[in-house]
Amino acid sequence: MRAHPGASREKVAWDGDRLHLWVTAPAAEGQANHAVALAVARWLEVPPSRVRLRAGTRSRTKLVEVDGDPPLPGGYQTR
């Protein structure tokens, strides 16, 4: 996924290849990473405790792991 910290509002978009997530938190002291995990949890409608950042703590490109197999929200498909 690709994180866009410091956005004016939260937004999720799928470009067919990668999930883009805009969060309002700044990219400082892990604030954006925490906001990304919370936003992914809200988007998938799972508890935040099921979402973990696996790679990319210092990058905009991140790998997020979600426990279980939650269905993707309507309109989104994996390849």
N, CA, C and O atoms as a DFTB+ gen file, in Angstrom:
316 C
 N C O
     1  1       0.821      -1.154       0.000
     2  2       0.000       0.000       0.000
     3  2       0.877       1.233       0.000
     4  3       2.054       1.168       0.355
     5  1       0.315       2.334      -0.391
     6  2       1.043       3.602      -0.435
     7  2       0.365       4.586       0.507
     8  3      -0.829       4.861       0.381
     9  1       1.135       5.112       1.451
    10  2       0.606       6.061       2.431
    11  2       0.855       7.490       1.956
    12  3       1.890       7.795       1.364
    13  1      -0.107       8.347       2.228
    14  2      -0.012       9.770       1.915
    15  2      -0.302      10.541       3.202
    16  3      -1.440      10.947       3.438
    17  1       0.725      10.747       4.039
    18  2       0.512      11.439       5.317
    19  2       0.303      12.932       5.135
    20  3       0.663      13.506       4.108
    21  1      -0.288      13.551       6.153
    22  2      -0.482      14.995       6.150
    23  2      -1.575      15.472       5.219
    24  3      -1.587      16.636       4.821
    25  1      -2.494      14.588       4.866
    26  2      -3.595      14.958       3.968
    27  2      -4.622      15.813       4.708
    28  3      -4.671      15.814       5.938
    29  1      -5.432      16.531       3.956
    30  2      -6.458      17.363       4.574
    31  2      -7.629      16.524       5.099
    32  3      -8.356      16.955       5.995
    33  1      -7.807      15.310       4.531
    34  2      -8.849      14.403       5.013
    35  2      -8.451      12.971       4.688
    36  3      -7.631      12.729       3.802
    37  1      -9.033      12.034       5.405
    38  2      -8.742      10.618       5.175
    39  2      -9.461      10.137       3.911
    40  3     -10.610      10.494       3.652
    41  1      -8.749       9.315       3.136
    42  2      -9.311       8.804       1.886
    43  2      -8.635       7.484       1.549
    44  3      -7.453       7.295       1.838
    45  1      -9.392       6.562       0.933
    46  2      -8.860       5.284       0.478
    47  2      -9.163       5.153      -1.003
    48  3     -10.281       5.431      -1.437
    49  1      -8.165       4.726      -1.792
    50  2      -8.365       4.520      -3.225
    51  2      -7.559       3.323      -3.689
    52  3      -6.460       3.071      -3.193
    53  1      -8.105       2.588      -4.640
    54  2      -7.446       1.439      -5.230
    55  2      -7.184       1.767      -6.689
    56  3      -8.117       2.116      -7.413
    57  1      -5.933       1.665      -7.144
    58  2      -5.621       2.007      -8.538
    59  2      -5.520       0.773      -9.431
    60  3      -5.050       0.865     -10.565
    61  1      -5.956      -0.375      -8.927
    62  2      -5.883      -1.612      -9.680
    63  2      -4.619      -2.397      -9.386
    64  3      -4.527      -3.584      -9.700
    65  1      -3.654      -1.738      -8.788
    66  2      -2.388      -2.383      -8.457
    67  2      -2.024      -2.207      -6.987
    68  3      -1.433      -3.095      -6.372
    69  1      -2.380      -1.061      -6.436
    70  2      -1.947      -0.729      -5.074
    71  2      -3.049       0.066      -4.367
    72  3      -3.771       0.853      -4.979
    73  1      -3.148      -0.170      -3.057
    74  2      -4.062       0.594      -2.225
    75  2      -3.373       1.889      -1.817
    76  3      -2.239       1.861      -1.339
    77  1      -4.037       3.010      -1.996
    78  2      -3.526       4.319      -1.570
    79  2      -4.377       4.782      -0.404
    80  3      -5.606       4.715      -0.441
    81  1      -3.698       5.253       0.629
    82  2      -4.405       5.675       1.829
    83  2      -3.886       7.028       2.281
    84  3      -2.720       7.164       2.650
    85  1      -4.749       8.020       2.252
    86  2      -4.416       9.365       2.727
    87  2      -4.841       9.476       4.180
    88  3      -5.980       9.166       4.528
    89  1      -3.926       9.916       5.021
    90  2      -4.227      10.107       6.445
    91  2      -3.829      11.525       6.844
    92  3      -2.914      12.111       6.266
    93  1      -4.519      12.061       7.827
    94  2      -4.264      13.440       8.252
    95  2      -3.047      13.561       9.155
    96  3      -2.491      14.650       9.297
    97  1      -2.628      12.472       9.763
    98  2      -1.482      12.502      10.685
    99  2      -0.193      12.823       9.929
   100  3      -0.027      12.416       8.779
   101  1       0.709      13.546      10.571
   102  2       1.992      13.850       9.929
   103  2       2.925      12.638       9.965
   104  3       2.762      11.727      10.778
   105  1       3.896      12.654       9.072
   106  2       4.891      11.576       9.023
   107  2       5.995      11.865      10.029
   108  3       7.147      12.077       9.650
   109  1       5.648      11.873      11.295
   110  2       6.615      12.170      12.356
   111  2       6.320      11.294      13.560
   112  3       5.167      11.146      13.966
   113  1       7.363      10.720      14.126
   114  2       7.268       9.935      15.355
   115  2       6.231       8.812      15.283
   116  3       5.587       8.502      16.285
   117  1       6.066       8.206      14.118
   118  2       5.162       7.075      13.969
   119  2       3.691       7.422      13.920
   120  3       2.844       6.530      13.890
   121  1       3.371       8.718      13.910
   122  2       1.959       9.118      13.922
   123  2       1.224       8.643      12.665
   124  3       0.100       8.149      12.753
   125  1       1.853       8.793      11.506
   126  2       1.206       8.371      10.263
   127  2       1.067       6.850      10.218
   128  3       0.048       6.342       9.749
   129  1       2.068       6.120      10.695
   130  2       1.979       4.654      10.715
   131  2       0.793       4.192      11.559
   132  3       0.048       3.297      11.159
   133  1       0.628       4.800      12.710
   134  2      -0.512       4.463      13.573
   135  2      -1.826       4.807      12.877
   136  3      -2.775       4.024      12.921
   137  1      -1.885       5.959      12.244
   138  2      -3.101       6.382      11.540
   139  2      -3.406       5.454      10.374
   140  3      -4.573       5.164      10.108
   141  1      -2.377       4.984       9.675
   142  2      -2.574       4.048       8.563
   143  2      -3.195       2.751       9.072
   144  3      -4.152       2.252       8.481
   145  1      -2.665       2.205      10.155
   146  2      -3.213       0.967      10.714
   147  2      -4.668       1.151      11.129
   148  3      -5.502       0.283      10.871
   149  1      -4.973       2.261      11.764
   150  2      -6.367       2.523      12.166
   151  2      -7.281       2.691      10.952
   152  3      -8.410       2.201      10.952
   153  1      -6.799       3.377       9.928
   154  2      -7.609       3.591       8.729
   155  2      -7.865       2.275       7.995
   156  3      -8.969       2.050       7.499
   157  1      -6.864       1.412       7.923
   158  2      -7.053       0.098       7.298
   159  2      -8.086      -0.699       8.085
   160  3      -8.954      -1.340       7.493
   161  1      -8.003      -0.667       9.405
   162  2      -8.975      -1.379      10.248
   163  2     -10.390      -0.853      10.001
   164  3     -11.330      -1.638       9.878
   165  1     -10.545       0.463       9.929
   166  2     -11.878       1.036       9.662
   167  2     -12.367       0.629       8.281
   168  3     -13.531       0.263       8.113
   169  1     -11.480       0.692       7.291
   170  2     -11.848       0.369       5.907
   171  2     -12.314      -1.080       5.786
   172  3     -13.284      -1.371       5.087
   173  1     -11.609      -1.995       6.477
   174  2     -11.964      -3.415       6.420
   175  2     -13.001      -3.813       7.465
   176  3     -13.480      -4.947       7.477
   177  1     -13.345      -2.860       8.348
   178  2     -14.313      -3.107       9.414
   179  2     -13.859      -4.255      10.321
   180  3     -14.615      -5.181      10.614
   181  1     -12.596      -4.158      10.754
   182  2     -12.026      -5.128      11.694
   183  2     -11.473      -4.351      12.886
   184  3     -11.214      -3.153      12.773
   185  1     -11.288      -5.014      14.025
   186  2     -10.681      -4.330      15.163
   187  2      -9.236      -3.917      14.837
   188  3      -8.526      -4.657      14.158
   189  1      -8.802      -2.760      15.308
   190  2      -7.424      -2.317      15.052
   191  2      -6.361      -3.307      15.519
   192  3      -5.255      -3.328      14.978
   193  1      -6.682      -4.119      16.510
   194  2      -5.711      -5.099      17.003
   195  2      -5.387      -6.173      15.959
   196  3      -4.398      -6.891      16.111
   197  1      -6.190      -6.296      14.914
   198  2      -5.948      -7.293      13.856
   199  2      -5.052      -6.765      12.744
   200  3      -4.702      -7.512      11.831
   201  1      -4.677      -5.493      12.805
   202  2      -3.879      -4.872      11.738
   203  2      -2.479      -4.572      12.264
   204  3      -2.312      -3.978      13.329
   205  1      -1.460      -5.005      11.480
   206  2      -0.062      -4.756      11.851
   207  2       0.707      -4.234      10.651
   208  3       0.497      -4.675       9.521
   209  1       1.586      -3.304      10.906
   210  2       2.501      -2.814       9.885
   211  2       3.699      -3.753       9.865
   212  3       4.429      -3.834      10.853
   213  1       3.917      -4.465       8.759
   214  2       4.982      -5.470       8.666
   215  2       6.270      -4.910       8.068
   216  3       7.357      -5.396       8.379
   217  1       6.160      -3.897       7.219
   218  2       7.343      -3.300       6.590
   219  2       6.996      -1.883       6.153
   220  3       5.838      -1.560       5.890
   221  1       8.024      -1.048       6.084
   222  2       7.838       0.302       5.575
   223  2       7.604       1.355       6.634
   224  3       6.966       2.371       6.358
   225  1       8.104       1.140       7.842
   226  2       7.854       2.115       8.906
   227  2       8.455       3.480       8.583
   228  3       7.978       4.494       9.092
   229  1       9.487       3.526       7.750
   230  2      10.121       4.804       7.400
   231  2       9.938       5.130       5.917
   232  3      10.698       5.916       5.352
   233  1       8.948       4.536       5.304
   234  2       8.709       4.721       3.876
   235  2       7.225       4.975       3.635
   236  3       6.389       4.645       4.477
   237  1       6.903       5.556       2.499
   238  2       5.485       5.722       2.156
   239  2       4.890       4.431       1.626
   240  3       3.675       4.240       1.672
   241  1       5.739       3.542       1.122
   242  2       5.280       2.230       0.671
   243  2       5.326       1.295       1.873
   244  3       6.376       1.112       2.490
   245  1       4.187       0.711       2.196
   246  2       4.067      -0.087       3.421
   247  2       3.461      -1.454       3.114
   248  3       2.722      -1.631       2.146
   249  1       3.797      -2.398       3.959
   250  2       3.194      -3.718       3.904
   251  2       2.401      -3.892       5.192
   252  3       2.955      -3.844       6.290
   253  1       1.097      -4.095       5.042
   254  2       0.194      -4.218       6.190
   255  2      -0.348      -5.639       6.214
   256  3      -0.753      -6.177       5.183
   257  1      -0.353      -6.244       7.398
   258  2      -0.900      -7.582       7.573
   259  2      -2.172      -7.482       8.410
   260  3      -2.222      -6.758       9.405
   261  1      -3.196      -8.220       7.991
   262  2      -4.464      -8.246       8.721
   263  2      -4.750      -9.692       9.105
   264  3      -4.796     -10.569       8.242
   265  1      -4.941      -9.943      10.396
   266  2      -5.282     -11.289      10.867
   267  2      -6.626     -11.712      10.300
   268  3      -7.544     -10.901      10.168
   269  1      -6.730     -12.989       9.967
   270  2      -7.971     -13.513       9.417
   271  2      -8.035     -13.246       7.929
   272  3      -7.017     -12.961       7.298
   273  1      -9.200     -13.336       7.379
   274  2      -9.415     -13.125       5.951
   275  2     -10.664     -12.267       5.750
   276  3     -11.678     -12.752       5.248
   277  1     -10.591     -10.982       6.146
   278  2     -11.788     -10.144       6.023
   279  2     -12.100      -9.874       4.548
   280  3     -11.185      -9.723       3.739
   281  1     -13.376      -9.814       4.201
   282  2     -13.726      -9.497       2.819
   283  2     -13.362      -8.048       2.508
   284  3     -13.422      -7.179       3.378
   285  1     -12.986      -7.803       1.259
   286  2     -12.700      -6.424       0.840
   287  2     -14.007      -5.677       0.678
   288  3     -15.010      -6.266       0.273
   289  1     -14.015      -4.386       0.988
   290  2     -15.226      -3.587       0.789
   291  2     -15.674      -3.637      -0.669
   292  3     -14.865      -3.888      -1.562
   293  1     -16.948      -3.401      -0.905
   294  2     -17.517      -3.452      -2.246
   295  2     -16.737      -2.609      -3.256
   296  3     -16.306      -1.495      -2.960
   297  1     -16.571      -3.163      -4.440
   298  2     -15.902      -2.446      -5.513
   299  2     -14.401      -2.679      -5.573
   300  3     -13.754      -2.251      -6.528
   301  1     -13.836      -3.341      -4.585
   302  2     -12.407      -3.612      -4.577
   303  2     -12.180      -5.086      -4.831
   304  3     -12.880      -5.935      -4.280
   305  1     -11.192      -5.394      -5.674
   306  2     -10.866      -6.781      -5.980
   307  2      -9.358      -6.965      -5.950
   308  3      -8.595      -6.052      -6.265
   309  1      -8.953      -8.158      -5.568
   310  2      -7.532      -8.502      -5.656
   311  2      -7.297      -9.172      -7.002
   312  3      -8.236      -9.626      -7.657
   313  1      -6.052      -9.225      -7.398
   314  2      -5.738      -9.875      -8.684
   315  2      -5.577     -11.339      -8.504
   316  3      -5.310     -12.055      -9.469
